[in-house]
Amino acid sequence: MTAPLDDAGQLAYELDRAHVFHSWSAQRSLDPIVITGAAGCEVQTADGRTLLDFSSQLVNTNIGHQHPRVVAAIVAQAQELTTVAPSHAVLPRGLAAAAIVAHAPAGFSKVFFTNGGADANENAIRMARQVTGRDKVISFYRSYHGNTGSAVVATGDWRRIPNEYARGHVHVFGPYLYRSEFWATTPEQECERALVHLERVLQSEGPSSVAAILIETIVGTAGVLVPPPGYLAGVRAIADRYGVLLILDEVMAGFGRTGEWFAFDHDGVVPDLITFAKGVNSGYVPAGGVIISDPIASAFDDRVFPGGLTYSGHPLAMAAVVATIGAMEDEHIVENAARIGADVLGPGLVELAERHDVIGEVRGRGVFWALELVSDRSTRAPLPASAMSQVKGELMARGLLPFLADNRIHVVPPCIVTDDQVQAALAIYDEALAVVGGAL
C-alpha cells in the first residue's frame, strides 16, 4: 500500500483524470503515478517514494534527469531568445547541427530538425520518395516508428492497424532467433534466411517501386532485438543492389544507449538517412531530426524540399542538444554505458536467467536490454498479461520504475547509471521474479 498523496500531488492527479487524454490507453481505468521531481537515475512521487528509474521514462533520458549543465543551458537560452522561425539562422541551431554531424559517419553534413522521432521518420520517408521518385517503403512487422501518418503505418505492431491511412508500405519479418520465422537454429541461419526473405519481398514488390528500407538499427519497443552479425551489412548490400535508400531509425538506440554514439557504429554500416530524437537531449525540450547524407542533401540544392515544421530547430531544444552532447563527451557518458553493459548489467542479467526459469532470453547492448519472460522455457510460451501485471507491481513495491512491453522487462536505465545502482536494480529484479516465478 502506498502513502496518501500530498496536496499538490492530489491536485495534479485530479486535474489529470478530469482533463488529460492519455495516449495508447482506454481512459476510464487509468491510475497514473504522480511524479513531482527527479534527479539522475531517480524520480520522486507525490506519495513520498523515490524510485530507481530503469525505464528512462520512454527510453529517452540517456543523460539522466535534471542534468545541471543542460538545465542551465535551457535557462540561459530562454533569457536570450525563446523562439524563432526556422527560416532564420540562429547560433544554437547551427551549434546543435554541428555537434550532431560530428558524431555521424563521414559524408553527412546536414541536419533537418523536427520535434521528435515520429516526424523525423516522416520526413526521412518524404526525402527518400522525393529523391528516388519511388513510393514504397519496406519496414519490419516488429517495429515502432512513431504516431504520425506514414511513421505509424511503417510501424509493424498493433498500433498500425487502426491507423492505416498512408499508402505504399510493405512489411517483412526481421531477424529474431528466439522466435524465428525462418526455422533457424543458429544466428547465421537466422541472418541468411531473413536477408533472403527481405530480398524476395523487395523483388516481388518490384524494386523500381521501392524508395527505401526503413528499420530500427536495434528494434526497441518491439523487443530490443539486436540483429545477428552480418545482417545490417546484408541489408545495406540489398539496398545498393536495387538502388534503394537505407534509413536507419536511431530514435531509441542512438546517442549512447547501446554504448556507441549510434547503434550502427557496432556494425560499421553507413545508411543514407539517419533519424534521431530521444537521447539527443534526453527529451528536456522536444527535439528530433534527420541526418542527411551529402548526395541526398544536394538533391535539394536547387529543388524545394516540400516539408517543414513551425518549431524545427527550436532554440530551447537546440540549447539542450548542445549541452547534452557536450556533457556526454566531457563526462564520458557513452563510454560508461558501454562499460556498464559489458561488465555489470549484461552479466548480471545473465546470472538472473540462470536462477529464474521465468526468463526465456536475455538480449541487449550497453544500457539497452530485455528480459523475455515465459511461463514455460521448453515451449517458450509468453508470460501472460496477468503475470506481467504482477511483475510490475512487485518491482514498483521494491522501489524500481520499470519499462514493460508485452511479455518483456526492458532494462533501460540512463547512460549515467552507476555500478551500485545496477546492483540495486538487479537485486530488485531478482526478488520480484522469485515471487512471480514461484506462483507459476
For each residue, the residues with C-beta under 8 A, 3 or more apart:
1:
2: 47 49
3: 47 48 49
4: 10 47
5: 9 10 13 34 46 47
6: 9 10 36 46 47 48
7: 10 11
8: 11 12 36 46
9: 5 6 12 13 34 36 45 46 47
10: 4 5 6 7 13 14 46
11: 7 8 14 15
12: 8 9 15 16 34 36 46
13: 5 9 10 16 17 32 34 46
14: 10 11 17 18
15: 11 12 18 19 20
16: 12 13 19 20 32 34
17: 13 14 20 30
18: 14 15
19: 15 16
20: 15 16 17
21: 27
22: 25 27 30 32
23: 147
24: 159
25: 22 30
26: 29 30
27: 21 22 30
28:
29: 26
30: 17 22 25 26 27
31:
32: 13 16 22
33: 45
34: 5 9 12 13 16 45 46 47
35: 38 43 44 45 46
36: 6 8 9 12 44 45 46
37: 43 44
38: 35 42 43 44 53 65 66
39: 42 64 65 66
40: 64 65 66 414 416
41: 52 53 54 64 65 413 414 416 417 418 421
42: 38 39 50 51 52 53 65
43: 35 37 38 50 51 53 65 401
44: 35 36 37 38 49 50 51
45: 9 33 34 35 36 48 49 50 51
46: 5 6 8 9 10 12 13 34 35 36
47: 2 3 4 5 6 9 34
48: 3 6 45
49: 2 3 44 45 399
50: 42 43 44 45 399
51: 42 43 44 45 396 399 400 401
52: 41 42 399 400 401 413 421 424 425 428
53: 38 41 42 43 56 57 61 65 401 413 414
54: 41 400 401 402 403 411 412 413 425
55: 58 59 401 402 403 410 412
56: 53 59 60 61 62 367 403 412 413 414
57: 53 60 61 283
58: 55 278 283 403
59: 55 56 220 221 252 257 278 368 403 410 412
60: 56 57 252 277 278 279 282 283
61: 53 56 57 64 65 282 283 414
62: 56 255 256 257 278 279 282 328 333 337 414 415
63: 67 70 279 281 282 324 327 328 333 414 415 416
64: 39 40 41 61 67 282 414 415 416
65: 38 39 40 41 42 43 53 61 414
66: 38 39 40 71
67: 63 64 70 71 282 323 324 327
68: 71 72
69: 72 73 323 326 327
70: 63 67 73 74 281 282 284 320 323 324 327
71: 66 67 68 74 75 284
72: 68 69 75 76 323
73: 69 70 76 77 319 320 322 323
74: 70 71 77 78 284 285 316 319 320 323
75: 71 72 78 79
76: 72 73 79 80 319
77: 73 74 80 81 82 92 315 316 318 319
78: 74 75 82 316
79: 75 76
80: 76 77
81: 77 84 90 315
82: 77 78 315 316
83: 311 314 315 316
84: 81 88 90 315
85: 88 310
86: 113 308 309 310 311 312 313
87:
88: 84 85
89: 93 94
90: 81 84 93 94 313 315 318
91: 94 95
92: 77 95 96 315 318 319 322
93: 89 90 96 97 113 313 315 318
94: 89 90 91 97 98
95: 91 92 98 99 318 322
96: 92 93 99 100 111 113 313 317 318 319 321 322 325
97: 93 94 100 101 110 111 113 313
98: 94 95 101 102
99: 95 96 102 103 321 322 325 326
100: 96 97 103 104 111 276 280 289 291 321 325
101: 97 98 104 108 109 110 111 291
102: 98 99
103: 99 100 261 262 325
104: 100 101 108 262 274 291
105: 108 270
106:
107: 270 293 294
108: 101 104 105 274 291 292 293 294
109: 101 292 294 297
110: 97 101 291 292 294 297
111: 96 97 100 101 289 290 291 292
112: 123 127 289 290 292 305 307 312
113: 86 93 96 97 287 288 289 309 312 313 314 317 318
114: 119 120 122 123 277 287 288 289 290 309 312
115: 119 286 287 288 309 311 312 314 317
116: 119 120 146 277 286 287 288
117: 120 121 145 146 151 249 251 252 275 276 277 278 288
118: 121 122 145 146 147 148 151 152 288
119: 114 115 116 122 123 146 148 151 288 309
120: 114 116 117 123 124 146 251 275 276 277 288 289 290
121: 117 118 124 125 145 146 148 150 151 154 214 247 249 251 275
122: 114 118 119 125 126 146 148 149 150 151
123: 112 114 119 120 126 127 290 307
124: 120 121 127 128 212 214 247 273 275 290
125: 121 122 128 129 137 150 151 154 211 212 214 247
126: 122 123 129 130 150 306 307
127: 112 123 124 130 131 273 290 292 296 305
128: 124 125 131 132 134 137 211 212 245 247 272 273
129: 125 126 132 133 134 135 137 168 211 212
130: 126 127 133 299 300 305 306
131: 127 128 211 245 296 299
132: 128 129 211 212 243 244 245
133: 129 130
134: 128 129 208 209 210 211
135: 129 167 168 209 211
136: 168 169 170 205 209 210 211
137: 125 128 129 150 154 168 169 170 210 211 212 213 214
138: 170 171 172 198 201 202 205 210 212 213 214 244
139: 143 145 154 155 156 169 170 171 172 213 214 215
140: 143 156 171 172 173 174 215 216 219 222
141: 156 157 171 172 173 174
142: 156 157 173 174 176 219 222 223 225
143: 139 140 154 155 156 157 174 215 216 219 222 249
144: 155 156 157 159 216 220 221 222
145: 117 118 121 139 151 152 154 155 214 216 249 251
146: 116 117 118 119 120 121 122 151 152 155 251
147: 23 118 151 152 159 163
148: 118 119 121 122 151 152
149: 122 152 153 165 166
150: 121 122 125 126 137 153 154 166 169
151: 117 118 119 121 122 125 145 146 147 148 154 155
152: 118 145 146 147 148 149 155 159 160 163 166
153: 149 150 160 163 164 165 166 169
154: 121 125 137 139 143 145 150 151 160 169 214
155: 139 143 144 145 146 151 152 159 160
156: 139 140 141 142 143 144 160 171 222
157: 141 142 143 144 160 221 222
158: 161
159: 24 144 147 152 155 162 163
160: 152 153 154 155 156 157 163 164
161: 158 164
162: 159
163: 147 152 153 159 160
164: 153 160 161 169
165: 149 153
166: 149 150 152 153 169
167: 135
168: 129 135 136 137 211
169: 136 137 139 150 153 154 164 166
170: 136 137 138 139 201 205 210
171: 138 139 140 141 156
172: 138 139 140 141 197 198 201
173: 140 141 142 176 181 182 194 197
174: 140 141 142 143 194 215 219 225 227
175: 190 191 194 225 227 228 231
176: 142 173 179 180 181 190 223 225
177: 180 184 186 187 190 228
178: 360 361 363 372 380
179: 176 380
180: 176 177 183 184 185 190
181: 173 176 194 197
182: 173 189 190 193 194 197
183: 180 193
184: 177 180 189 190 193
185: 180 189
186: 177 189 190
187: 177 190 191 228 229
188: 191 192 228 230
189: 182 184 185 186 192 193
190: 175 176 177 180 182 184 186 187 193 194 228
191: 175 187 188 194 195 227 228 229 230 231 234
192: 188 189 195 196
193: 182 183 184 189 190 196 197
194: 173 174 175 181 182 190 191 197 198 231
195: 191 192 198 199 231 234 235 238
196: 192 193 199 200
197: 172 173 181 182 193 194 200 201
198: 138 172 194 195 201 202 213 235 238
199: 195 196 202 203 238
200: 196 197 203 204
201: 138 170 172 197 198 204 205
202: 138 198 199 205 207 210 213 238 242 244
203: 199 200 206 207
204: 200 201
205: 136 138 170 201 202 209 210
206: 203 209 210
207: 202 203 210 242 243 244
208: 134
209: 134 135 136 205 206
210: 134 136 137 138 170 202 205 206 207 213 242 244
211: 125 128 129 131 132 134 135 136 137 168 244 245
212: 124 125 128 129 132 137 138 244 245 246 247 272 273
213: 137 138 139 198 202 210 235 238 239 244 245 246 247
214: 121 124 125 137 138 139 145 154 247 249
215: 139 140 143 174 219 235 247 248 249
216: 140 143 144 145 219 220 248 249 250 251 252 253
217: 227 232 248 249 250 253 254 262 263 264
218: 224 225 226 227 252 253 258 263 365 368
219: 140 142 143 174 215 216 222 223 224 225
220: 59 144 216 224 251 252 253 368
221: 59 144 157 252 405 410
222: 140 142 143 144 156 157 219 225 405
223: 142 176 219 370 372 405 406 408
224: 218 219 220 363 364 368 369 370 408 410
225: 142 174 175 176 218 219 222 363
226: 218 363 364 365
227: 174 175 191 217 218 231 232 267
228: 175 177 187 188 190 191 231
229: 187 191 267
230: 188 191 233 234
231: 175 191 194 195 227 228 234 235
232: 217 227 235 236 264 267 269
233: 230 236 237 267 268 269
234: 191 195 230 231 237 238
235: 195 198 213 215 231 232 238 239 246 269
236: 232 233 239 240 246 269 270 271
237: 233 234 240 241
238: 195 198 199 202 213 234 235 241 242 244
239: 213 235 236 242 244 245 246 272
240: 236 237 243 244
241: 237 238
242: 202 207 210 238 239
243: 132 207 240
244: 132 138 202 207 210 211 212 213 238 239 240
245: 128 131 132 211 212 213 239 272 273 296
246: 212 213 235 236 239 271 272 273
247: 121 124 125 128 212 213 214 215 271 272 273 274 275
248: 215 216 217 262 263 264 269 271 273 274 275
249: 117 121 143 145 214 215 216 217 252 253 275
250: 216 217 253 254 255 262 263 264 274 275 276
251: 117 120 121 145 146 216 220 254 275 276 277 278 288
252: 59 60 117 216 218 220 221 249 257 278 279 368
253: 216 217 218 220 249 250 257 258 262 263 368
254: 217 250 251 257 261 262 263 274 276 278 279 280
255: 62 250 261 262 276 278 279 280 324 325 328 334
256: 62 259 260 261 279 328 333 334 337 366 367 415
257: 59 62 252 253 254 263 279 337 366 367 368 412 415
258: 218 253 263 266 337 341 365 366 368
259: 256 334 335 337 338 339 341 342 365 366 367
260: 256 263 265 266 334 338 366
261: 103 254 255 256 265 334
262: 103 104 217 248 250 253 254 255 265 274
263: 217 218 248 250 253 254 257 258 260 266 365
264: 217 232 248 250 267 268 269 270 271 274
265: 260 261 262 268
266: 258 260 263 365
267: 227 229 232 233 264
268: 233 264 265
269: 232 233 235 236 248 264
270: 105 107 236 264
271: 236 246 247 248 264 274 293
272: 128 212 239 245 246 247 293 295 296
273: 124 127 128 212 245 246 247 248 290 291 292 293 296
274: 104 108 247 248 250 254 262 264 271 290 291
275: 117 120 121 124 247 248 249 250 251 288 289 290 291
276: 100 117 120 250 251 254 255 279 280 288 289 290 291
277: 60 114 116 117 120 251 280 287 288 289
278: 58 59 60 62 117 251 252 254 255 282 283 288
279: 60 62 63 252 254 255 256 257 276 282 415
280: 100 254 255 276 277 287 288 289 321 324 325
281: 63 70 284 285 287 317 320 321 323 324
282: 60 61 62 63 64 67 70 278 279 320 324 414
283: 57 58 60 61 278 286
284: 70 71 74 281 320 324
285: 74 281 314 316 317 319 320
286: 115 116 283 311 314 317
287: 113 114 115 116 277 280 281 314 317 318 320 321
288: 113 114 115 116 117 118 119 120 251 275 276 277 278 280
289: 100 111 112 113 114 120 275 276 277 280
290: 111 112 114 120 123 124 127 273 274 275 276
291: 100 101 104 108 110 111 273 274 275 276
292: 108 109 110 111 112 127 273 296 297
293: 107 108 271 272 273 296 297
294: 107 108 109 110 297 298
295: 272 298 299
296: 127 131 245 272 273 292 293 299 300
297: 109 110 292 293 294 300 301
298: 294 295 301
299: 130 131 295 296 303
300: 130 296 297 303 304 305
301: 297 298
302:
303: 299 300
304: 300
305: 112 127 130 300 308
306: 126 130
307: 112 123 126
308: 86 305 312
309: 86 113 114 115 119 312
310: 85 86
311: 83 86 115 286 314 317
312: 86 112 113 114 115 308 309
313: 86 90 93 96 97 113 317 318
314: 83 113 115 285 286 287 311 317 318
315: 77 81 82 83 84 90 92 93 318 319
316: 74 77 78 82 83 285 319 320
317: 96 113 115 281 285 286 287 311 313 314 320 321
318: 77 90 92 93 95 96 113 287 313 314 315 321 322
319: 73 74 76 77 92 96 285 315 316 322 323
320: 70 73 74 281 282 284 285 287 316 317 323 324
321: 96 99 100 280 281 287 317 318 324 325
322: 73 92 95 96 99 318 319 325 326
323: 67 69 70 72 73 74 281 319 320 326 327
324: 63 67 70 255 280 281 282 284 320 321 327 328
325: 96 99 100 103 255 280 321 322 328 329
326: 69 99 322 323 329 330
327: 63 67 69 70 323 324 330 331 333
328: 62 63 255 256 324 325 331 333 334 415
329: 325 326 332
330: 326 327
331: 327 328 336 416
332: 329 335 336
333: 62 63 256 327 328 336 337 415 416
334: 255 256 259 260 261 328 337 338 415
335: 259 332 338 339
336: 331 332 333 339 340 415 416 417
337: 62 256 257 258 259 333 334 340 341 366 367 415
338: 259 260 334 335 341 342 366
339: 259 335 336 342 343 344
340: 336 337 343 344 345 366 367 417 419 422
341: 258 259 337 338 344 345 346 364 365 366 367 368 369
342: 259 338 339 346
343: 339 340 346 347
344: 339 340 341 347 348 419 422 423
345: 340 341 348 349 367 369 411 413 417 422 426
346: 341 342 343 349 350 362 364 365 369
347: 343 344 350 351
348: 344 345 351 352 422 423 426
349: 345 346 352 353 362 364 369 371 411 426 429
350: 346 347 353 354 362
351: 347 348 354 355 426
352: 348 349 355 356 359 362 371 426 429 430 433
353: 349 350 356 359 361 362 371
354: 350 351
355: 351 352 430
356: 352 353 359 430 433 434 437
357: 377 437
358: 373 374 375 383 433 436 437 440
359: 352 353 356 362 371 372 373 374 433
360: 178 372 373 374 377 380
361: 178 353 370 371 372
362: 346 349 350 352 353 359 369 370 371 372
363: 178 224 225 226 369 370 372
364: 224 226 341 346 349 368 369 370 411
365: 218 226 258 259 263 266 341 346 368 369
366: 256 257 258 259 260 337 338 340 341 415
367: 56 256 257 259 337 340 341 345 411 412 413 414 415 417
368: 59 218 220 224 252 253 257 258 341 364 365 412
369: 224 341 345 346 349 362 363 364 365 410 411 412
370: 223 224 361 362 363 364 408 409 410 411
371: 349 352 353 359 361 362 408 409 411 429
372: 178 223 359 360 361 362 363 382 407 408
373: 358 359 360 382 383 387 388 391 407 408 409
374: 358 359 360 377 379 380 381 382 383 407
375: 358 381 382 383 384 387 440
376: 379 380 381
377: 357 360 374 380
378:
379: 374 376
380: 178 179 360 374 376 377
381: 374 375 376
382: 372 373 374 375 406 407
383: 358 373 374 375 387 388 391 407 436
384: 375 387 388 407
385: 388 389
386: 389 390
387: 373 375 383 384 390 391 436 439 440
388: 373 383 384 385 391 392 404 406 407
389: 385 386 392 393
390: 386 387 393 394 435 436 439
391: 373 383 387 388 394 395 402 404 409 432 433 436
392: 388 389 395 396 402 404
393: 389 390 396 397
394: 390 391 397 398 431 432 435 436
395: 391 392 398 400 401 402 409 428 429 432
396: 51 392 393 399 400 401 402
397: 393 394
398: 394 395 428 431 432
399: 49 50 51 52 396 428
400: 51 52 54 395 396 425 428 429
401: 43 51 52 53 54 55 395 396
402: 54 55 391 392 395 396 409 410
403: 54 55 56 58 59 409 410 411 412
404: 388 391 392 408 409 410
405: 221 222 223 408 410
406: 223 382 388
407: 372 373 374 382 383 384 388
408: 223 224 370 371 372 373 404 405
409: 370 371 373 391 395 402 403 404 429
410: 55 59 221 224 369 370 402 403 404 405
411: 54 345 349 364 367 369 370 371 403 425 429
412: 54 55 56 59 257 367 368 369 403
413: 41 52 53 54 56 345 367 417 421 422 425
414: 40 41 53 56 61 62 63 64 65 282 367 417
415: 62 63 64 256 257 279 328 333 334 336 337 366 367
416: 40 41 63 64 331 333 336
417: 41 336 340 345 367 413 414 421 422
418: 41 421 422
419: 340 344 422 423
420: 423 424
421: 41 52 413 417 418 424 425
422: 340 344 345 348 413 417 418 419 425 426
423: 344 348 419 420 426 427
424: 52 420 421 427 428
425: 52 54 400 411 413 421 422 428 429
426: 345 348 349 351 352 422 423 429 430
427: 423 424 430 431
428: 52 395 398 399 400 424 425 431 432
429: 349 352 371 395 400 409 411 425 426 432 433
430: 352 355 356 426 427 433 434
431: 394 398 427 428 434 435
432: 391 394 395 398 428 429 435 436
433: 352 356 358 359 391 429 430 436 437
434: 356 430 431 437 438
435: 390 394 431 432 438 439
436: 358 383 387 390 391 394 432 433 439 440
437: 356 357 358 433 434 440
438: 434 435
439: 387 390 435 436
440: 358 375 387 436 437
